[in-house]
Amino acid sequence: MYVIGIAGGSGSGKTTLVESILERIPKDEIAILPQDAYYKDNSHMPLEERYKVNYDHPDSIEWELMVKDIQALKTGS
């Protein structure tokens, strides 16, 4: 199994690149884990504060959960 990370700021073309890859690899041979699914939960914050969150900053991501999910994919669990 290969793990390929595609990184970049908002609007940098990550989704376009993934869509291009998906055109070339059978869907049953690939798993997509969008980083957007790993943003920290900010629902406890007032709406005004959530507007100030920089979602391009590494601190906005639940890295431990992402790593756990990648490891689970690699081991088939």
Backbone as XML, in Angstrom:
<?xml version="1.0"?>
<chain id="A" units="angstrom">
  <residue number="1" name="MET">
    <atom name="N" x="0.845" y="-1.176" z="0.000"/>
    <atom name="CA" x="0.000" y="0.000" z="0.000"/>
    <atom name="C" x="0.889" y="1.236" z="0.000"/>
  </residue>
  <residue number="2" name="TYR">
    <atom name="N" x="0.482" y="2.190" z="-0.777"/>
    <atom name="CA" x="1.158" y="3.477" z="-0.823"/>
    <atom name="C" x="0.274" y="4.504" z="-0.138"/>
  </residue>
  <residue number="3" name="VAL">
    <atom name="N" x="0.910" y="5.435" z="0.559"/>
    <atom name="CA" x="0.201" y="6.576" z="1.133"/>
    <atom name="C" x="0.780" y="7.811" z="0.466"/>
  </residue>
  <residue number="4" name="ILE">
    <atom name="N" x="-0.089" y="8.577" z="-0.157"/>
    <atom name="CA" x="0.331" y="9.797" z="-0.840"/>
    <atom name="C" x="-0.367" y="10.963" z="-0.165"/>
  </residue>
  <residue number="5" name="GLY">
    <atom name="N" x="0.405" y="11.902" z="0.325"/>
    <atom name="CA" x="-0.158" y="13.100" z="0.936"/>
    <atom name="C" x="-0.106" y="14.249" z="-0.051"/>
  </residue>
  <residue number="6" name="ILE">
    <atom name="N" x="-1.212" y="14.931" z="-0.187"/>
    <atom name="CA" x="-1.285" y="16.097" z="-1.070"/>
    <atom name="C" x="-1.627" y="17.281" z="-0.187"/>
  </residue>
  <residue number="7" name="ALA">
    <atom name="N" x="-0.710" y="18.214" z="-0.097"/>
    <atom name="CA" x="-0.876" y="19.336" z="0.820"/>
    <atom name="C" x="-0.899" y="20.653" z="0.067"/>
  </residue>
  <residue number="8" name="GLY">
    <atom name="N" x="-1.474" y="21.651" z="0.712"/>
    <atom name="CA" x="-1.505" y="22.989" z="0.147"/>
    <atom name="C" x="-2.582" y="23.810" z="0.807"/>
  </residue>
  <residue number="9" name="GLY">
    <atom name="N" x="-2.464" y="25.081" z="0.692"/>
    <atom name="CA" x="-3.439" y="25.982" z="1.284"/>
    <atom name="C" x="-4.774" y="25.940" z="0.564"/>
  </residue>
  <residue number="10" name="SER">
    <atom name="N" x="-5.723" y="26.654" z="1.101"/>
    <atom name="CA" x="-7.059" y="26.728" z="0.500"/>
    <atom name="C" x="-6.959" y="27.252" z="-0.928"/>
  </residue>
  <residue number="11" name="GLY">
    <atom name="N" x="-7.660" y="26.583" z="-1.838"/>
    <atom name="CA" x="-7.699" y="27.036" z="-3.224"/>
    <atom name="C" x="-6.442" y="26.754" z="-4.022"/>
  </residue>
  <residue number="12" name="SER">
    <atom name="N" x="-5.568" y="25.871" z="-3.520"/>
    <atom name="CA" x="-4.293" y="25.633" z="-4.206"/>
    <atom name="C" x="-4.349" y="24.529" z="-5.258"/>
  </residue>
  <residue number="13" name="GLY">
    <atom name="N" x="-5.498" y="23.854" z="-5.385"/>
    <atom name="CA" x="-5.646" y="22.847" z="-6.426"/>
    <atom name="C" x="-5.574" y="21.405" z="-5.956"/>
  </residue>
  <residue number="14" name="LYS">
    <atom name="N" x="-5.631" y="21.176" z="-4.649"/>
    <atom name="CA" x="-5.556" y="19.810" z="-4.129"/>
    <atom name="C" x="-6.686" y="18.934" z="-4.665"/>
  </residue>
  <residue number="15" name="THR">
    <atom name="N" x="-7.900" y="19.432" z="-4.614"/>
    <atom name="CA" x="-9.056" y="18.659" z="-5.080"/>
    <atom name="C" x="-8.942" y="18.366" z="-6.568"/>
  </residue>
  <residue number="16" name="THR">
    <atom name="N" x="-8.504" y="19.331" z="-7.341"/>
    <atom name="CA" x="-8.324" y="19.132" z="-8.780"/>
    <atom name="C" x="-7.302" y="18.033" z="-9.044"/>
  </residue>
  <residue number="17" name="LEU">
    <atom name="N" x="-6.217" y="18.032" z="-8.290"/>
    <atom name="CA" x="-5.196" y="17.001" z="-8.444"/>
    <atom name="C" x="-5.753" y="15.624" z="-8.083"/>
  </residue>
  <residue number="18" name="VAL">
    <atom name="N" x="-6.484" y="15.537" z="-6.980"/>
    <atom name="CA" x="-7.074" y="14.257" z="-6.567"/>
    <atom name="C" x="-8.056" y="13.757" z="-7.623"/>
  </residue>
  <residue number="19" name="GLU">
    <atom name="N" x="-8.867" y="14.643" z="-8.165"/>
    <atom name="CA" x="-9.811" y="14.241" z="-9.218"/>
    <atom name="C" x="-9.071" y="13.696" z="-10.435"/>
  </residue>
  <residue number="20" name="SER">
    <atom name="N" x="-7.939" y="14.287" z="-10.759"/>
    <atom name="CA" x="-7.131" y="13.808" z="-11.880"/>
    <atom name="C" x="-6.572" y="12.414" z="-11.586"/>
  </residue>
  <residue number="21" name="ILE">
    <atom name="N" x="-6.130" y="12.201" z="-10.367"/>
    <atom name="CA" x="-5.625" y="10.882" z="-9.968"/>
    <atom name="C" x="-6.743" y="9.848" z="-10.043"/>
  </residue>
  <residue number="22" name="LEU">
    <atom name="N" x="-7.929" y="10.224" z="-9.583"/>
    <atom name="CA" x="-9.069" y="9.300" z="-9.583"/>
    <atom name="C" x="-9.464" y="8.860" z="-10.989"/>
  </residue>
  <residue number="23" name="GLU">
    <atom name="N" x="-9.179" y="9.680" z="-11.976"/>
    <atom name="CA" x="-9.471" y="9.309" z="-13.364"/>
    <atom name="C" x="-8.549" y="8.201" z="-13.861"/>
  </residue>
  <residue number="24" name="ARG">
    <atom name="N" x="-7.422" y="8.008" z="-13.176"/>
    <atom name="CA" x="-6.405" y="7.075" z="-13.649"/>
    <atom name="C" x="-6.292" y="5.799" z="-12.811"/>
  </residue>
  <residue number="25" name="ILE">
    <atom name="N" x="-6.863" y="5.802" z="-11.618"/>
    <atom name="CA" x="-6.764" y="4.651" z="-10.716"/>
    <atom name="C" x="-8.166" y="4.142" z="-10.420"/>
  </residue>
  <residue number="26" name="PRO">
    <atom name="N" x="-8.381" y="2.837" z="-10.516"/>
    <atom name="CA" x="-9.711" y="2.292" z="-10.205"/>
    <atom name="C" x="-10.147" y="2.665" z="-8.782"/>
  </residue>
  <residue number="27" name="LYS">
    <atom name="N" x="-11.403" y="3.050" z="-8.648"/>
    <atom name="CA" x="-11.916" y="3.526" z="-7.363"/>
    <atom name="C" x="-11.810" y="2.487" z="-6.250"/>
  </residue>
  <residue number="28" name="ASP">
    <atom name="N" x="-11.809" y="1.197" z="-6.594"/>
    <atom name="CA" x="-11.694" y="0.173" z="-5.558"/>
    <atom name="C" x="-10.250" y="-0.057" z="-5.115"/>
  </residue>
  <residue number="29" name="GLU">
    <atom name="N" x="-9.327" y="0.695" z="-5.680"/>
    <atom name="CA" x="-7.919" y="0.576" z="-5.316"/>
    <atom name="C" x="-7.390" y="1.827" z="-4.621"/>
  </residue>
  <residue number="30" name="ILE">
    <atom name="N" x="-8.274" y="2.709" z="-4.228"/>
    <atom name="CA" x="-7.829" y="3.969" z="-3.643"/>
    <atom name="C" x="-8.780" y="4.383" z="-2.526"/>
  </residue>
  <residue number="31" name="ALA">
    <atom name="N" x="-8.221" y="4.990" z="-1.511"/>
    <atom name="CA" x="-9.028" y="5.562" z="-0.428"/>
    <atom name="C" x="-8.636" y="7.027" z="-0.299"/>
  </residue>
  <residue number="32" name="ILE">
    <atom name="N" x="-9.614" y="7.878" z="-0.228"/>
    <atom name="CA" x="-9.373" y="9.313" z="-0.104"/>
    <atom name="C" x="-9.734" y="9.736" z="1.317"/>
  </residue>
  <residue number="33" name="LEU">
    <atom name="N" x="-8.800" y="10.377" z="1.988"/>
    <atom name="CA" x="-9.053" y="10.939" z="3.311"/>
    <atom name="C" x="-8.850" y="12.447" z="3.213"/>
  </residue>
  <residue number="34" name="PRO">
    <atom name="N" x="-9.903" y="13.200" z="2.949"/>
    <atom name="CA" x="-9.725" y="14.652" z="2.834"/>
    <atom name="C" x="-9.370" y="15.260" z="4.185"/>
  </residue>
  <residue number="35" name="GLN">
    <atom name="N" x="-8.356" y="16.089" z="4.182"/>
    <atom name="CA" x="-7.926" y="16.731" z="5.425"/>
    <atom name="C" x="-9.042" y="17.566" z="6.031"/>
  </residue>
  <residue number="36" name="ASP">
    <atom name="N" x="-9.956" y="18.054" z="5.209"/>
    <atom name="CA" x="-11.087" y="18.835" z="5.721"/>
    <atom name="C" x="-11.900" y="18.051" z="6.746"/>
  </residue>
  <residue number="37" name="ALA">
    <atom name="N" x="-11.849" y="16.728" z="6.685"/>
    <atom name="CA" x="-12.592" y="15.890" z="7.631"/>
    <atom name="C" x="-11.931" y="15.854" z="9.005"/>
  </residue>
  <residue number="38" name="TYR">
    <atom name="N" x="-10.764" y="16.463" z="9.139"/>
    <atom name="CA" x="-10.004" y="16.388" z="10.383"/>
    <atom name="C" x="-9.820" y="17.737" z="11.074"/>
  </residue>
  <residue number="39" name="TYR">
    <atom name="N" x="-10.626" y="18.721" z="10.704"/>
    <atom name="CA" x="-10.563" y="19.990" z="11.426"/>
    <atom name="C" x="-11.017" y="19.778" z="12.861"/>
  </residue>
  <residue number="40" name="LYS">
    <atom name="N" x="-10.363" y="20.467" z="13.781"/>
    <atom name="CA" x="-10.770" y="20.394" z="15.186"/>
    <atom name="C" x="-12.185" y="20.935" z="15.325"/>
  </residue>
  <residue number="41" name="ASP">
    <atom name="N" x="-12.923" y="20.361" z="16.253"/>
    <atom name="CA" x="-14.294" y="20.793" z="16.519"/>
    <atom name="C" x="-14.264" y="22.143" z="17.234"/>
  </residue>
  <residue number="42" name="ASN">
    <atom name="N" x="-14.833" y="23.137" z="16.610"/>
    <atom name="CA" x="-14.891" y="24.477" z="17.199"/>
    <atom name="C" x="-16.316" y="24.874" z="17.555"/>
  </residue>
  <residue number="43" name="SER">
    <atom name="N" x="-17.210" y="23.902" z="17.628"/>
    <atom name="CA" x="-18.619" y="24.223" z="17.893"/>
    <atom name="C" x="-18.827" y="24.844" z="19.269"/>
  </residue>
  <residue number="44" name="HIS">
    <atom name="N" x="-17.867" y="24.657" z="20.165"/>
    <atom name="CA" x="-17.968" y="25.248" z="21.498"/>
    <atom name="C" x="-17.648" y="26.746" z="21.489"/>
  </residue>
  <residue number="45" name="MET">
    <atom name="N" x="-17.061" y="27.227" z="20.403"/>
    <atom name="CA" x="-16.663" y="28.629" z="20.305"/>
    <atom name="C" x="-17.823" y="29.473" z="19.797"/>
  </residue>
  <residue number="46" name="PRO">
    <atom name="N" x="-17.921" y="30.712" z="20.279"/>
    <atom name="CA" x="-18.929" y="31.614" z="19.710"/>
    <atom name="C" x="-18.660" y="31.809" z="18.213"/>
  </residue>
  <residue number="47" name="LEU">
    <atom name="N" x="-19.718" y="32.045" z="17.458"/>
    <atom name="CA" x="-19.603" y="32.197" z="16.011"/>
    <atom name="C" x="-18.583" y="33.264" z="15.625"/>
  </residue>
  <residue number="48" name="GLU">
    <atom name="N" x="-18.547" y="34.356" z="16.356"/>
    <atom name="CA" x="-17.598" y="35.437" z="16.047"/>
    <atom name="C" x="-16.154" y="34.943" z="16.142"/>
  </residue>
  <residue number="49" name="GLU">
    <atom name="N" x="-15.882" y="34.062" z="17.108"/>
    <atom name="CA" x="-14.533" y="33.523" z="17.276"/>
    <atom name="C" x="-14.194" y="32.515" z="16.176"/>
  </residue>
  <residue number="50" name="ARG">
    <atom name="N" x="-15.181" y="31.733" z="15.763"/>
    <atom name="CA" x="-14.939" y="30.745" z="14.705"/>
    <atom name="C" x="-14.557" y="31.415" z="13.393"/>
  </residue>
  <residue number="51" name="TYR">
    <atom name="N" x="-15.092" y="32.607" z="13.149"/>
    <atom name="CA" x="-14.735" y="33.336" z="11.924"/>
    <atom name="C" x="-13.255" y="33.703" z="11.899"/>
  </residue>
  <residue number="52" name="LYS">
    <atom name="N" x="-12.638" y="33.791" z="13.077"/>
    <atom name="CA" x="-11.240" y="34.199" z="13.181"/>
    <atom name="C" x="-10.265" y="33.026" z="13.040"/>
  </residue>
  <residue number="53" name="VAL">
    <atom name="N" x="-10.766" y="31.792" z="13.063"/>
    <atom name="CA" x="-9.894" y="30.616" z="13.004"/>
    <atom name="C" x="-9.235" y="30.525" z="11.629"/>
  </residue>
  <residue number="54" name="ASN">
    <atom name="N" x="-7.935" y="30.322" z="11.633"/>
    <atom name="CA" x="-7.182" y="30.136" z="10.391"/>
    <atom name="C" x="-7.137" y="28.638" z="10.092"/>
  </residue>
  <residue number="55" name="TYR">
    <atom name="N" x="-8.002" y="28.182" z="9.210"/>
    <atom name="CA" x="-8.083" y="26.759" z="8.899"/>
    <atom name="C" x="-6.926" y="26.275" z="8.032"/>
  </residue>
  <residue number="56" name="ASP">
    <atom name="N" x="-6.063" y="27.178" z="7.589"/>
    <atom name="CA" x="-4.857" y="26.783" z="6.865"/>
    <atom name="C" x="-3.686" y="26.533" z="7.816"/>
  </residue>
  <residue number="57" name="HIS">
    <atom name="N" x="-3.861" y="26.847" z="9.101"/>
    <atom name="CA" x="-2.789" y="26.653" z="10.081"/>
    <atom name="C" x="-2.779" y="25.200" z="10.555"/>
  </residue>
  <residue number="58" name="PRO">
    <atom name="N" x="-1.608" y="24.600" z="10.677"/>
    <atom name="CA" x="-1.531" y="23.202" z="11.121"/>
    <atom name="C" x="-2.218" y="22.921" z="12.462"/>
  </residue>
  <residue number="59" name="ASP">
    <atom name="N" x="-2.303" y="23.908" z="13.337"/>
    <atom name="CA" x="-2.948" y="23.701" z="14.638"/>
    <atom name="C" x="-4.451" y="23.480" z="14.528"/>
  </residue>
  <residue number="60" name="SER">
    <atom name="N" x="-5.036" y="23.714" z="13.368"/>
    <atom name="CA" x="-6.483" y="23.546" z="13.210"/>
    <atom name="C" x="-6.869" y="22.099" z="12.885"/>
  </residue>
  <residue number="61" name="ILE">
    <atom name="N" x="-5.877" y="21.224" z="12.744"/>
    <atom name="CA" x="-6.112" y="19.840" z="12.315"/>
    <atom name="C" x="-5.935" y="18.866" z="13.482"/>
  </residue>
  <residue number="62" name="GLU">
    <atom name="N" x="-6.782" y="17.843" z="13.529"/>
    <atom name="CA" x="-6.667" y="16.738" z="14.490"/>
    <atom name="C" x="-5.690" y="15.708" z="13.922"/>
  </residue>
  <residue number="63" name="TRP">
    <atom name="N" x="-4.403" y="15.992" z="14.033"/>
    <atom name="CA" x="-3.376" y="15.152" z="13.415"/>
    <atom name="C" x="-3.375" y="13.734" z="13.966"/>
  </residue>
  <residue number="64" name="GLU">
    <atom name="N" x="-3.540" y="13.585" z="15.275"/>
    <atom name="CA" x="-3.503" y="12.245" z="15.871"/>
    <atom name="C" x="-4.606" y="11.360" z="15.296"/>
  </residue>
  <residue number="65" name="LEU">
    <atom name="N" x="-5.796" y="11.914" z="15.116"/>
    <atom name="CA" x="-6.900" y="11.146" z="14.552"/>
    <atom name="C" x="-6.611" y="10.781" z="13.095"/>
  </residue>
  <residue number="66" name="MET">
    <atom name="N" x="-6.047" y="11.717" z="12.348"/>
    <atom name="CA" x="-5.724" y="11.438" z="10.951"/>
    <atom name="C" x="-4.699" y="10.306" z="10.852"/>
  </residue>
  <residue number="67" name="VAL">
    <atom name="N" x="-3.661" y="10.357" z="11.667"/>
    <atom name="CA" x="-2.634" y="9.314" z="11.659"/>
    <atom name="C" x="-3.249" y="7.973" z="12.045"/>
  </residue>
  <residue number="68" name="LYS">
    <atom name="N" x="-4.109" y="7.981" z="13.049"/>
    <atom name="CA" x="-4.784" y="6.747" z="13.478"/>
    <atom name="C" x="-5.589" y="6.147" z="12.325"/>
  </residue>
  <residue number="69" name="ASP">
    <atom name="N" x="-6.321" y="6.981" z="11.609"/>
    <atom name="CA" x="-7.131" y="6.498" z="10.488"/>
    <atom name="C" x="-6.267" y="5.970" z="9.344"/>
  </residue>
  <residue number="70" name="ILE">
    <atom name="N" x="-5.159" y="6.626" z="9.070"/>
    <atom name="CA" x="-4.244" y="6.155" z="8.023"/>
    <atom name="C" x="-3.647" y="4.806" z="8.418"/>
  </residue>
  <residue number="71" name="GLN">
    <atom name="N" x="-3.249" y="4.682" z="9.676"/>
    <atom name="CA" x="-2.697" y="3.406" z="10.140"/>
    <atom name="C" x="-3.742" y="2.296" z="10.048"/>
  </residue>
  <residue number="72" name="ALA">
    <atom name="N" x="-4.996" y="2.607" z="10.366"/>
    <atom name="CA" x="-6.071" y="1.613" z="10.270"/>
    <atom name="C" x="-6.262" y="1.166" z="8.822"/>
  </residue>
  <residue number="73" name="LEU">
    <atom name="N" x="-6.189" y="2.093" z="7.890"/>
    <atom name="CA" x="-6.291" y="1.726" z="6.473"/>
    <atom name="C" x="-5.139" y="0.819" z="6.051"/>
  </residue>
  <residue number="74" name="LYS">
    <atom name="N" x="-3.945" y="1.160" z="6.511"/>
    <atom name="CA" x="-2.770" y="0.381" z="6.128"/>
    <atom name="C" x="-2.822" y="-1.044" z="6.665"/>
  </residue>
  <residue number="75" name="THR">
    <atom name="N" x="-3.410" y="-1.216" z="7.847"/>
    <atom name="CA" x="-3.464" y="-2.551" z="8.452"/>
    <atom name="C" x="-4.746" y="-3.293" z="8.099"/>
  </residue>
  <residue number="76" name="GLY">
    <atom name="N" x="-5.670" y="-2.601" z="7.453"/>
    <atom name="CA" x="-6.928" y="-3.232" z="7.072"/>
    <atom name="C" x="-7.913" y="-3.367" z="8.207"/>
  </residue>
  <residue number="77" name="SER">
    <atom name="N" x="-7.703" y="-2.605" z="9.283"/>
    <atom name="CA" x="-8.635" y="-2.705" z="10.422"/>
    <atom name="C" x="-9.664" y="-1.602" z="10.425"/>
  </residue>
</chain>
